[in-house]
């Protein structure tokens, strides 16, 4: 039986962090056994916000690849590729943009959220407004049957489905309407209780060494209602405890009970979390170190993945051009 296809990707704009692991990468690893997976390093998407200072993108491509391999993305089972290496993404983006109503793009909630979040960058550009159209092209170029997404990304995927339906209305059925594969996970806030984001620099990276994790955890905001060590705590209000529940479930109830009874201080709780996170990330760090010493192998993985992606993309574009009267 032929496996169904999925497409997903990440922008190489900086280190991948615990939020990426919980929100996407953990699911990606599991999906490799069930689907034919295409995982894309989305450098064109990164350029949309980093166009004024793009020097770090190339470096971040390598770092992104290392993070993926360290968590268990298997290049022997999965097609790992760079978006800009497959020029068909740009062509299909152009063709789909011709049928995508402007109002659809302007109402996209994710676009409005990014305008608020990325205040240090001018993203009020033609390209960024068309971000969802390029994303639609990314997905349908591989005729993906499904896309792993969080609930906050559902509007983007639904826009892709609307573009697909509109294409079919004009030119006949060509693509699957991609279904969402929802990632069910606890929401992980940043170290400062804001949304975890590379823009806010409030995250713990998958590649952070033990000393850095210790430093970051010790800065985390805890229960603001707890003034003295012997005061009774409110774990449900404490960001540190939310991490304990996710990464240290075996001890979480004991930590909760002690906190509520005023028997354990916030510093002790943070020290436990430091040990927990370092243990959790130790396997990732070991795998990453093993890959870092194999630069030629990393190049081969991307070259092979780029070629595999191009083969699929070229076939899709032949079909699209024919249906749109371009060949």
N, C-alpha and C positions, 0 to 999 in steps of 0.2 A: 504494500500500500504506500503510495506517494505521500510524503509528509506535506502538510500545509506550510505556507511561508509566513514569516513575520519579519518586519523591518523595524528597527529602532536605532537611535543614535544619541550622541552627546556632543556638545560643543567643547572644543579644546580651549577653554578660557581660563584654566587654572587647575589646581589640585582637586581631585575627586575626594569626597568626604563621606562621613557616616550616613548623611542624608541620601547620597547617591546609592550607597549600598542598600539601605532599607527600602528606598523608593523605587529602585530600578535594578541594580546589579544582582541582587540576591535572586530576583525573579528571572533575570536573563539567564543566569547559570542553570536554573531548573528547567527553563524552556528549551534548552539545547537538546534535551533527550526527546522532546515531543514534536518539535518543529524544525523546519529548514530555516535557519536563522541568518539574517543579514544585519550585522551591527556596524553602523557607520560613524566614523569620526567626522563630525559635521563642521569642517573648517570654513565653508562659505557662510554658514549660519553664524559662526563666531565672528567672522569679518564684518558682519552687519553691525555689530556693536563695538568692535575693536578696530575699525578701519583707520582711525587716526593714529594708532600705535600698534601695528600688526606684528611687530618683531617676535613677540612671545608665542605666537600661534604655532610656529613650526616646532619649537621646543615642547609646547604643550601637547602636540600630537603624539610625540614619543611618550610623554608622561601618561597620557590617557591610555595608550596601548599597554604600558607597563601595569597600570592599575587594573585594567581589564584582565590581563593575564594572571595577575597576582590573586584575583578573587576566584578564578576558575573558568574564565571564558576560554574555550578550547579551540584553537585555530585549526585543528584537524577536523572538527565537526562544524565549525561556524565560519561564515565569510565575514572577515574583518577588513574594512576598506576605508579609504579616505574619499570623502564626497567630491572634492575638486579633481580627483584623478579620473572621475567618470563624467565626461563632459555632457553626456546625455541628460544629466540632472538639469543643466542650464537650458538645454533645448526644450525639454518637456515643461519646465517652469514657464518659459516664454509662451509656449503653445497653450498651456492651461490658463495663463493670465489673460489671454484673449477672450475667454468665456467666463471669467470670474467677475461678477458685479462688484463695483467698488464698495457698495453699501455692506456687502458681506464682510469685507475686510475691516471696515471702520467700526463695526459693531463687536468685533472679536474682544472678549474680556481680557484675554491674556495680553493682547497688544496694549490695552489701557493700563494694565498692571505693570508691564515693563516700562512704560513711559514714566510711571511714578517711581519705580524702584531704581532705574538706571539714570538718576538725576545728574550724575557726573559726566554722562555721555549724551551727545546729541543724536538721538535715534529717530527723530522726526524726519525720516528719509523715505524716499520712494521704495527702496529695497526693503526696509523694515516693515513698512505697511504691507508689502507683499510677502512677508515671511510665511504666512500660512499657505500660500500658493506653492512656494518652493517646498514646503514641508509635504504638501499633497503630492507634488511631483516625486519627492524622495520615496514616498510610500508606494504609489501606483506604478512607478518605474519597474519595480520588482514584482508587481502583481501580488502584493502582500495580502494574505487572507485576514491577517489580524495584526494589531499593534499593541504592545504592552504599555499601558498608561496609568497614571494616577487620576483620581477624580477631577483634579483641577485642569487636566489636559483634555478632558472629554470635549469641550467646545471646539478645540483645534481639530480633533479627529472627526467630529460631526461636520465641520466645514469641509474637510477632505471628502467625506461621503456626499455632501451636497454638490461639490465640484464634479465628482465621478458621475452622479446622476445627471447633471447638466450635460456633461460630455456625451453620455449615452443617449440623451434626448436628441442631440444634434447628429451624432455619428454612429450610433449603434453600440451594443454592449462590447466592452473592451477590457474592463478591469473588474476584479472583485470589489465589492463594497467592504472595505476593511472593518472588521469587528474589533471592539476594545477587549483587551485582556487586562482586567483591573488588578492593580497591585494593592492587596489589602495589607496595610501596615500601620503601626502607630505613628502619629506625626511627631517628628523629632524637631524640637526648636533649636535655634542657635545658642551659643554660649551666653548671649546677652538677653535671652528670652524673646528675641525677634525671630522672624523667619530665617532658617539657616540658608545662607547665601554667600557665594564667593564675593559678591559685591560688598557685603557687610564685614567680610573677614572674621566671621564668628563661628567657625567650624573646626572640627577635628578631622584632619586629612587621613586618608587610608595609609599614607606613607609617612605620617609623622613619627619620629623616633620617641622612645619612652620619656626623655627629658622634656620634650616639647608638649607631650600629652599631659605630663604632670603640671607644667606651667599653665597650660590652658584650662585644665579642670579646676585648678586652684583659683582661677578668676571668675568661675561661674557664679551666677546669681542664685541664691538659695531662697529659703522661706523668709520673706521680708517682715513677716509678723513675729518672727522668733528673734528676740533681742539677746537673751542670755542663754548660755549653754543648757541650763536646767529648765528652761521654758519648754512647755509642750509644743511640739512642732505640728505642721500641717503639710504632710507629704504631698497631698494632691495639689498644692500650690508651688511645690519646689521643683525646679527644672532638673536639679541633680538627681532627684528621686525618679523622675520620668526616664532618665537614662538607666538607672538601676533596674527598673521594671523591664526594659527592653533587653539590656545586655547582661543582666545579672538576676534572672527570674528566680533562681534557687534561693538566693539570700534576700530577695526584695521584701518578703513579708516580715522577716525578722528585723530588717532595717526599718521598715515602716512602723512596727510595733514599738521599737526602741525610741524612734523619733517622737511618736505620739505621746509617749510616757516621759519624755524629757530625759532619757537615759543615754542618749548618744549625741555628740556634737556634730555640727556641719563639717568641721575639718576632718573628723574621722570618716564621715560619709564620703567625702571627696577622695580621701586616700583609698578607700575601698574601690571607688569608681576608677581611679587611676590604675590600680592593679587589674581590675576587670577588663578595662579597655586594652591595656597592654597585652594581656593574655589573649583577648579576642583578635587583636591585630597581628599577633606574632607570626601566625601562619602566613598571612598576606605578605608581611615584610620579608619572610624567608623566601617565598616564591619570587617576589619582586627582585630580590638580590640575585637570585639564580638567573633571572632573565636579563638583568642589567649587564652581565658579563658576556652576553651573546648578541652584540649589535648586528652582526650579519644575519643572524636568525630572525631578528626583529624586522629587518629590511625585507627578508624573504617572505615573512608572514604578510606584510602589507602589499608587497608586489603580487603575490599569489591571490590575495583577497581582491585587489584592484582588478586583476585580470578576470577573476570569476564574476565580479560585479559587472564589468564591462560587457561580458558575453551575454548576460541576462538583459542588461539595459539596452543593448543594441537591437536585440530581437523585439523588445517592446516598442522601440522608436520606429522600426520598420512598419509595424502594424499601425501605429498612430499616424505616421506620415501618409500612409495609404488611405486611411479613413478620412483624413482631413484634406485629401486631394493634393498632397505635396509630392507624391511620387506615383 
